[in-house]
Amino acid sequence: MARHIKKGDMVEVVTGEHKGTVGKVMRIIISKNRAVVEGVNRRYRHVRPSRKYPQGGRVQIEQPIHMSNILPVNPKTSKGTRVKFAEGKKGEKKRLSIDGTEIGVVKKAK
């Protein structure tokens, strides 16, 4: 099944503590239906000293949020929009916003 969001997309958070925030999708966790968005849902992680963190201490990292709480940004209006899927002239699958603006190609034609 095609997802309305993929890695590298600019998305807007629709609900929750970070409502209205726009960020880039860094990672998608398909099995849990979640996405990690840059600058959203940051939490502190306490780490021991290691080679990666020689001082140890508290490190801020982004935690995943549910996919239903984010919408891809429409390049035309710069706001979050719902997505529909349509087939192009050459047989590729495209993501379109509700007003018809193309957001991106999902699957290239063979």
C-alpha positions in Angstrom: 0.0 0.0 0.0 1.3 3.4 -0.9 2.0 5.9 1.9 1.0 9.6 1.7 4.4 10.5 3.2 7.9 9.3 2.3 11.5 10.1 3.4 12.7 13.5 2.6 9.2 15.1 2.4 8.4 18.4 4.1 5.5 17.8 6.4 3.3 19.9 8.8 2.3 18.6 12.2 -1.5 18.7 12.4 -2.2 17.7 16.1 -0.3 17.5 19.4 2.2 19.6 21.2 4.0 20.7 18.0 0.9 21.6 16.0 1.7 23.9 13.1 5.4 22.9 13.0 6.9 22.2 9.5 9.9 19.8 9.3 11.6 17.2 7.0 10.9 13.5 7.4 14.1 11.8 8.4 12.9 8.2 8.7 9.7 6.2 8.3 8.9 3.1 10.5 6.4 1.2 8.4 5.7 -1.6 10.9 4.6 0.9 13.6 3.0 3.4 11.1 5.2 6.2 12.5 7.7 8.8 11.1 10.6 10.7 12.6 10.4 14.4 11.7 13.3 16.8 12.1 12.8 19.1 15.1 9.6 17.6 16.3 8.9 15.5 19.4 12.5 15.9 20.8 13.3 14.1 24.0 16.3 13.9 26.3 18.3 10.6 26.4 20.7 10.1 29.2 23.9 8.4 27.9 26.9 7.0 29.5 30.4 8.1 28.4 31.4 6.2 25.2 33.4 6.8 22.1 30.5 8.5 20.4 29.7 10.6 23.5 33.0 11.0 25.5 31.4 13.3 28.1 28.2 11.4 28.4 25.2 13.4 29.8 21.9 14.3 28.2 21.4 14.2 24.4 18.3 15.4 22.6 16.9 13.1 19.9 13.8 13.1 17.8 11.2 10.5 18.7 8.7 9.1 16.1 5.2 10.4 15.8 2.2 8.7 14.3 1.6 9.2 10.5 -2.0 10.3 11.0 -0.7 13.4 12.9 1.3 14.8 9.9 0.4 16.0 6.4 2.7 16.7 3.4 3.2 20.3 2.6 1.7 21.5 -0.6 4.4 23.4 -2.6 1.9 25.8 -4.0 0.3 27.0 -0.7 3.1 26.0 1.8 0.5 24.4 4.1 -0.3 20.8 5.0 -2.7 19.1 2.6 -4.5 15.8 2.2 -3.2 13.5 -0.6 -4.8 11.5 -3.4 -3.1 9.1 -5.8 -3.5 9.2 -9.6 -1.9 7.5 -12.5 0.1 9.7 -15.0 0.1 9.5 -18.8 3.1 7.1 -18.8 1.7 4.8 -16.2 3.6 6.2 -13.1 1.8 6.6 -9.8 1.7 10.3 -8.6 0.8 11.9 -5.4 -1.6 14.9 -5.8 -2.9 17.3 -3.3 -6.6 17.8 -3.1 -6.4 21.0 -5.3 -4.5 19.0 -8.0 -0.9 20.2 -7.3 1.6 17.4 -7.8 3.6 16.5 -4.7 5.8 13.8 -6.1 6.0 10.6 -8.0 5.5 7.4 -5.9 6.3 4.7 -8.4 8.0 5.1 -11.8 6.6 3.5 -14.9 8.5 0.4 -16.1 
